[in-house]
Amino acid sequence: MSNYLREEEVVVSIKDASLVYQGDKAEVVALQNVNLDIQKGEFICVLGPSGCGKSTLLNIIAGFHKPTSGVAMIDDQPITKPDWDRGVVFQTPTLYPWLNIYDNVAFGPKMRKQQKEQVKEDVEKYLELVQLEKFHKSKPYELSGGMRQRASLARVLINEPKMILMDEPFGALDALTRINMQKLIRDIWNMTQNTIFLITHDVDEALALATRVIVMTSRPGKIAKEFHTEFTYDINGTNQESVTYSPEYTELREEILNIINAQH
């Protein structure tokens, strides 16, 4: 399989990052000497056994955690705190239950004192993009899990972040909704050319979405291997089953599973 090549423009750079925290009985090394450059427009999916530090790595990029040693940079500046330029979508949608969907999506721009007319235009644009324009007056509890996750995605997209971080965003959804959400995020990525960093336990989900798959070792978390893939482009233009049953897909899937299973 030929690697997909793009013009290199590094958005986030992680250099020799380790994170140690105090456990109940001893110190725990969650991440150890992680080095990673994330280029503009990449769709990165991270796989690995439970407890390998996937979410810790995402939290460092988001600015929720600081590495114990090493550094994480965005646009050559240290990441010291959360900011609008890194939008986060969690597994459980983080919507304000007392606000309707329109006001949830509008919350960020309003907090940044954007003009009312611009906020209205942007909210309508992103609600249409996630196919929720008919539900703008609904409260979160009136929507299905998939719809709430789409609303969470719109709330991130409206801020036009440099990078979208997604921590198992489809893990709690049923199989059909999950497939539909994968297609939606793939379509949005193709339209916006945003940079996406997504954590998943599902190898097929990673191969269906990513331009680069990162496989991590068990704790202490390190990068075991990286794979540049093109399946997301193939799936976008053809029947997904014809791609997933191809020899190239099957071979890569097996290699990734072998690496993960070897960690147990």
N, C-alpha and C positions, 0 to 999 in steps of 0.2 A: 504494500500500500504506500502510495506516495504521500509525503507529509504536506499538509496545507501550509503554504508560506504566505506571510503577510508582512507589510512594512512594519519594522520594529519601532514601537513607541511605548516604552515602559510606563505604565500607570502606577503600579505598586511594586515595590522592591523589598524583599525580606532577606536580611543578611545575618547568617549565624544566629538565628533566633532560638532561644530556649526559654521555657517557662517552668518554674518549679513552685509548687505550693505546699503548704503544710497540711498533711493528712491527719487522720485521727491518731496514728501511732508514729508516723515518720514523714519525712519530706517525700513528695511525689513529683517525679520528672514527667510532666505532661508532654512537652516538646523538647527536642534536643537537636541543636545545630541545623535548623531548617533554612534552606536557601531557595528562594523562589522569585522570579521576575514574572509579572503578569502584564501582558501587552494589551494595548488598547484594542477593543473589539473581540478579544478572546472569549470563548465560553468554556470555562474550566469546571470540570466535575471532580470532586474529591471522594475517593472510596477508601475503605479500610475497616478493620475489625472494630467492634465497640470499644470505646475507651482509648482509642489511638491518638486522640488529640485533634480530630477534624474540627470540632466546634471551637476548641481553643484557638486554632489557627484562624478561623473566621473571626473570632472575637478580638484577636490582635489586630486584624485588618480593619475591623469595624471601629476600633478604638476603645472597646470595653475593657480589654486587658492590655497591660504593657509587658513586653517580654522581660524576663529576669536578666537576660543578657542578649546581646545582639540588638538589631534595630529593624523597625518596619517603617517604610517611607512611602508617601504618596506625592508624586510630582517633585521628588527630591527633597521633600520636607518631612520631618519625623511625624508619625501618627501619634498624637498624645491624647486624643479624646474623640468621641463620636462627632460626626458632622454630616451635613446634608449631602456632601459629595460622595458618601458611601451609604446607600439605602439598604436596609436590612428587612428581609421577609422571613419570618420565623415559621416553624411548623404549625403553631397555633396562631391564627390571625390576631393581630394586636389592634383591634378597632375599638374606638370609644363607644360603649353600648348606648350612651345617652344621645349620641349624634346620629343623624341619618347618614346614608352612604355619601350623599353630596358633601355634607359638611365634614365627614371623615376625610375625604379626599382633598378637600379645600383647606384642611387644617394647617398644613405646612406653609403654603403660600401666604395664608392670612397671617401666620406668625411672623413671616418675613416682610409684612406690610406691603405686599404687592397690591397693585391697583385692582379695584373690585371687578372692573370689566375684564381685565386680563385673567383674573382668577376664574371667573365664570367661563371664559373661553377655554381655558386649560382643563378645568374639571370636566366639561362636556367632551372635550377631545379624548381625555384618557378614560372616561367612563365608556365611551364608544369603543375605544381600543380594546378594552377588556370585556366588552359586550354586556355592560350593566346600565346602559343609558335609560332603560325603562324602569330601573329599580332605584333611582336616585333619591326618592323620598322614603325608601324602606329603612328600617332600623336593622342593625347587624343580626339580631336574633330572629328576624323574619326570613333570612337567607339561608341557603344550604351551605355546607362546609366549603364546597368548591367556589361558590359565589363570594363567600366572605374572603377567601384567599385571593380571588381576583380583585376584590376591593382593596385588599392590603397591597397588592401589586400596583394598582393604580395610584394609591397614596404614596408609594415610593417613586413611581415613574414621573409624577407631576413635578417633583423637585429636580428633575433632570440630573440625577447624580452621575458622577464619572464612573461609578461602579455599583452593581447590584449584588448584594450578598444574600444567599438563600440557604437557610439551614433546614434541610429535609422538608421543603415546603409542601410536598405532596404526600408525605408519609402517612397522614391520617385520613387520606381520601380513599374512596372505593376505587376499584380497578379501572372502571370506565371513566370516571371523573378524572382520575390520575392521567390517563392517556390523553384526554381532552385538554388538561392543563399543560401537559408536555407540549402538545401541538401549539397551544396558545403562546407559551413562553418562547418556543422556537420561532413562531411567526413574529412576535414582538422583537426578539433579538435580530431577526433578519431585517426588520423595518428600521429599528433604531440604531443598530450597530453598537449597542451598549456593551460594556464589559461585564460579564456575569461570572460569579464564583459560587458554585452550588455544591452543597454537601448531600450525599445520598448513600444509602446502603444497597441500592439496586443497580447492579452492573448494567442491565439492559437500559435503564433510564440514563445512566451516564453515557453509554455508547450512542443512544438516540439523540442526545443533546449536545455533547461536548465537541469542541475542536481540540481539547487536550484533556486527557484523563490522568489524574494524579492518584497513585496508590500509596497509602501510608502503612508503615509497620505498626505492630502493637507497641504499647507503651514501653519505653519512651518513644513518642511519635517522631518518626523521621520519614522522609520521602523515599519509598522503596524503589519506585520506577515511574516514569512518565511515558505516556503514549499520545502521539499526535494522531488524530482521527479525522475522517471525512464523512462518516456515516450520516451525520446530521444533514449535510447537503444532499446526499443521496436520498434520504428519507423524505426530505422536503419536496423532491421532485418526482417521487414514484411511490409505489405501494410499500409500506413499511415491512410487511412480511417478506417481500422479495429480497430486502436488504438483510434482515435478521437471519435468514436461512442461507446466506451466502457463505462460502468457505472462509473468506477473509474475516467476516464478523464472528463466525463460530470459533475460529482459531484465536482471535484476540480476546474474546470473551473467556475462553478456557484458560488462557495465559493469565489474565487478571484474577480469575477465581483461584487459580493455583497459588498465586502470590498471597492473596488474602488468607486462604486456607492454611498456608504454611506458617502463618503467624500464630495460630492457635496451639 
